[in-house]
Amino acid sequence: MSASTAESVAEQLRTERAAWESRPLLRALYAEWFGRVADHLSPVEGPTVELGSGIGAFKKFRPETVATDVVETLWADAVVDAQELPYEDRSVANFVLIDVLHHVPEPGRFFAEAERALRPGGRVVVVDPYCGPISAPLYKLFHFERTDLRVDLFAEGAQSGDDPFDSNQALTTLIFWRHLEQFRSRHPALEVVSRERFGLVAYPLSGGFSGRQLVPYRLLGVLRFAERLLQPLAPLAAFRCLVALEKRA
């Protein structure tokens, strides 16, 4: 990876860190999502490895996590490429990817590597954007990352370029909702044990890391109530999703 790309990553992470420190509503939402992730982790023996740890927020939430990223950062314990995992066969308990899977150039390569490196009963837990009838057009309008629901998600180089921030926010939706049976036929050793859609109200109103925050932190309780009330509309209006995969024994 070029020096200019590494510096671009460092600058992006500095921007994200500044947003994280200044937005208590965003931190509260991610803390809830981290709890969801922790609830889905496998108890089998072995390390829990976060891929694409970014600003290190999940490791702060769960300190025993091994934080990794595709380049050296202030918050990563090791440099790891999700498509070429440096772990021995059947050695890892969990892989965690938070806002990362949609950045992986060839997700099929990652899933094959995860199958190899996970212990039986080990898990992959993903939190990523969800692109439904409401969220997809809003992502296209207001978010700088690409949102393309027409891409051949299992093609070689499903993402373009060598920048770690190249992405397609629709990737997880395509894999685990629109083309779930294709995923299952390609990766039968990875059983889909959970699919959840959430983030209908609080997340879009929070502005995320780069948008305008539309409600103050003091309304968090109201937002949580609205989220529970509107949950039946998640297939239409969710902005986020969680997927948990388990390696079959």
N, C-alpha and C positions, 0 to 999 in steps of 0.2 A: 504494500500500500504506500502511495506516494506521501511525501512530507506535507504537501498541500492538503491532501485528503485528511491526514491525521490532524492537521491544524483546524480544518473545517469541523471535524468531529468535536475537537476540544472546545471550539467556539460555540457550537450548538449546545453542548452540555453545560457550559457556563451560563448560557441564556436560560436553559431549563432549570438550572439550580437557582438562579435569581427569581424565576417565576415561582418555584416551589417554596422558597423562603418567604415570599411576599403574599402568598395566597393560602390562608388557613382553610378556606372552603375546599380547595383542591386537595390539600393534605388530608382533610377529613374524609373525603370521598375515596382517595387511594387507600387510606387505612382500612376502610370497610372492604375494599377489594382485596387487599392483602389478607384480611381475615378469611375471605372466601377461598383464596388460594391455599392458605394453611389448612383449612378444613378438608381440602381435597388431596392433600399430600399422602403418599403411601407411608405406612409405618415400617416397611421392610428396612433391613440394615443397609447402611450405605449413605453417602453424601447426598445432600440436596444442592444441585448446581443451578444457579440462575444464569441464563444466557442473555447477553445484552443488558447488563445491570445498570447502564446509564449512570444516573447520579447517586446510585447506592441506596435508594429509599427502602427497597424491600429487605436488604441486608440489615439496615438499621432496625426494621420491624422484627426481623428474625435473624439474629446475629450469627447463628450457626450455619447459615447459608454460605456456600462458596460462590462469591460474586465474580462473574467473568464478563469480558466484552471482546469485541472483534479487534479492538485496538487497545493499547495501554492507556488507562485513565487513572484519575486520582482515586476512584472508588472501586476499581476491579482488583481482585486477588490474582487473576491470571488472564492471559490473552487466549481466547478460544474462538474458533470458527465453528458455528453451529453445523456446518456442512461437512466438517472433518474433525469430529470430536476426538480428543486425545486420551480418552478413557478406555480402559481394558473392557473386554466383553463381560457383561453381567456384573458390573462394578458399581453402578450408580442407582440410588434409590429414586430420585426425582430430578426432572428437568423442569425449570420454571421459566416461562417466557411472558413477560409483561410488556405489552406494546412493542413486541419484537417479531413475532412470526410474519407479519406483513412486510417486514424488511428483508426476509431471507430470500436470496435470489432464486434458489431451487428448493422449495419446501420438501419435495419428495426425497431429496438427498438427506435432509435433516431427519425425516421420519425413519429412513433406513438406518441411519446412524444411531438414532435413539433406540430402535429395536435391538440393535447390537449391544449397546452400552448399558441398557437398563437391566437390573435384576428382575427375575420373574416376580410379578406383582408390583414392580416399580411403575412410576407414572410420569407422564408429561402433562403439565397444567399450564394452560394458555389463557391470558386475558388480552383481548384485542378489540379493535373497533368492530361493531356490527353494522352492516349496511342493509337496512330494510327500506320499505317504500318511502318512509319519511326521512330517515337519517342519511341515506345515500345521496339524494340531491342536495341536502344541506351540507354534507361533507364536501361535495364538489364545489359548492358556492363559497364556503367560508373557511375551508382548511387547505393549507398549502400542499399536503400530500395527495398523490394521485388516487383516484377512486374509479376503478375500471371493472365492471361486472361482466365484461365480455372476454377477458383474458383466458387463454388456455393455461390453467393453473398448474398443470403437471408438465408443461413443456420445458425444454432446456432453456435456462435463463428467463424464467417467468417475470423477473424484474430486469431492468436494464441498467447498465453502468456498473461501476465499481465503488460508488459512494455508499457507505453503510446506511445513509439516510434515504437512498432510493427505496421506493415502497409502492405498494398497492393496498390501500386500506380495505379493499373488498376481499382480500385473499382468504381470510378465515371464514367469512360468510360463504364464499364459494366452496371451500373444501368441506365444511362441516354442516352446511345446510343445503346448498343447491346441488352439490355433487358428492354427497355423503357415501352413496353406494360405490362410487368409483374409488374413493379413499379406502373403503373397507376391502375392496377387491385387490388393491395394490398393497395394503399393509394389514393383512389379516391378523398379525401378531399383536396389533395395537387395538384394543377394544375401547370404543367410545363409552365411557361410564357416566359422563355428565355433559349436558349442553344447557347453558343458561343464558338468557338475554335480559339485560337490565340497563340502567342509566337512561331512563326515559325523560326525566325532568332535571334532576340536579346536575348531571354532567354537562349537558349543553348550556345550561344557565350559568355554570361556573366559568365558562370560557376556556376550560382546559389550560394548557400551558401557554397558548399563543393568542387566544381570542379575548374578546372583551368580557369581563365578568359582569353579569346582568343582575345578580342578586347579592346582598351582603351575607357574610358568614352567620350573622345572628338569625337568619331564616332557615338554618340547616334543619331544625326540627320540622318545620313546615314542609320542606322539600322531601324529607324522609317519609312523611305521612302521604304526600302526593305520590311518591314513588310506589308505595305499597298499594294505594288506591288504584293506580293506573296500570299495575303489573299485568292484568289480563290483555292489555294492548301491546305488550312487548313485541310480538311478531311484526307489528306495524311500526312501532315508534322507538324501539330500543336503539341506543347508540353504542352500547358495549356488550361484550359477551365473554363467557368463560367456557372453556372446553377442557375436560379431563380425559386422558387416555391411559389405559392400563395395559402393561405387557402381560399377555397370557402366560400362565405357567407352562 
